[in-house]
Amino acid sequence: MKTPVSVLRLPRGPEPNSRGFDPNSPRYIALCPTTIPASQGNKADSVNLEEEQQLRSELRECFLRSLIAMTDKQVQFNLYEKVQVQAKFGASDIDVLNFQVSDLQTPLGVQKEALLRCQDMISYSFHL
């Protein structure tokens, strides 16, 4: 059974060698708003923030494992404007902005090799 997997995007770190995300950056605030305000700083909020971070890391891990699981498999991509395409998944770039696919079957024909932009995708599904 095919299960749709939504594409999760996390903000980039404050610099290329960053080990974390700058919670004060405009990109972080726009793309990844937390449900708990970080400015108050009391004990209950820090526990909730840690719990939220743990959940986010688990979601990220599941997403990355799904990318590994779909390597060399036929994947159906649901794009905007109700366009559905199928292709054999090859790889993703490090920022998960593009997917490299082979034998892309589109409504207009088959493309031997292609790059799909993740911002054009709504979901993807594949058989395990």
WONOR-V192258 format. One record per pair of residues at least 24 apart in sequence whose C-alpha atoms are under 6 Angstrom apart, sorted by the first residue. I is the first residue (numbers start at 0). J is the second residue. Records with the same first field share a line. If there is no record, write none. Layout:
# WONOR-V192258
I=J + J
This chain:
# WONOR-V192258
1=124 + 125 + 126
2=124
3=122 + 123 + 124
4=122 + 123
5=122
74=124 + 125
75=123 + 124
76=123
77=121 + 122 + 123
78=119 + 120 + 121
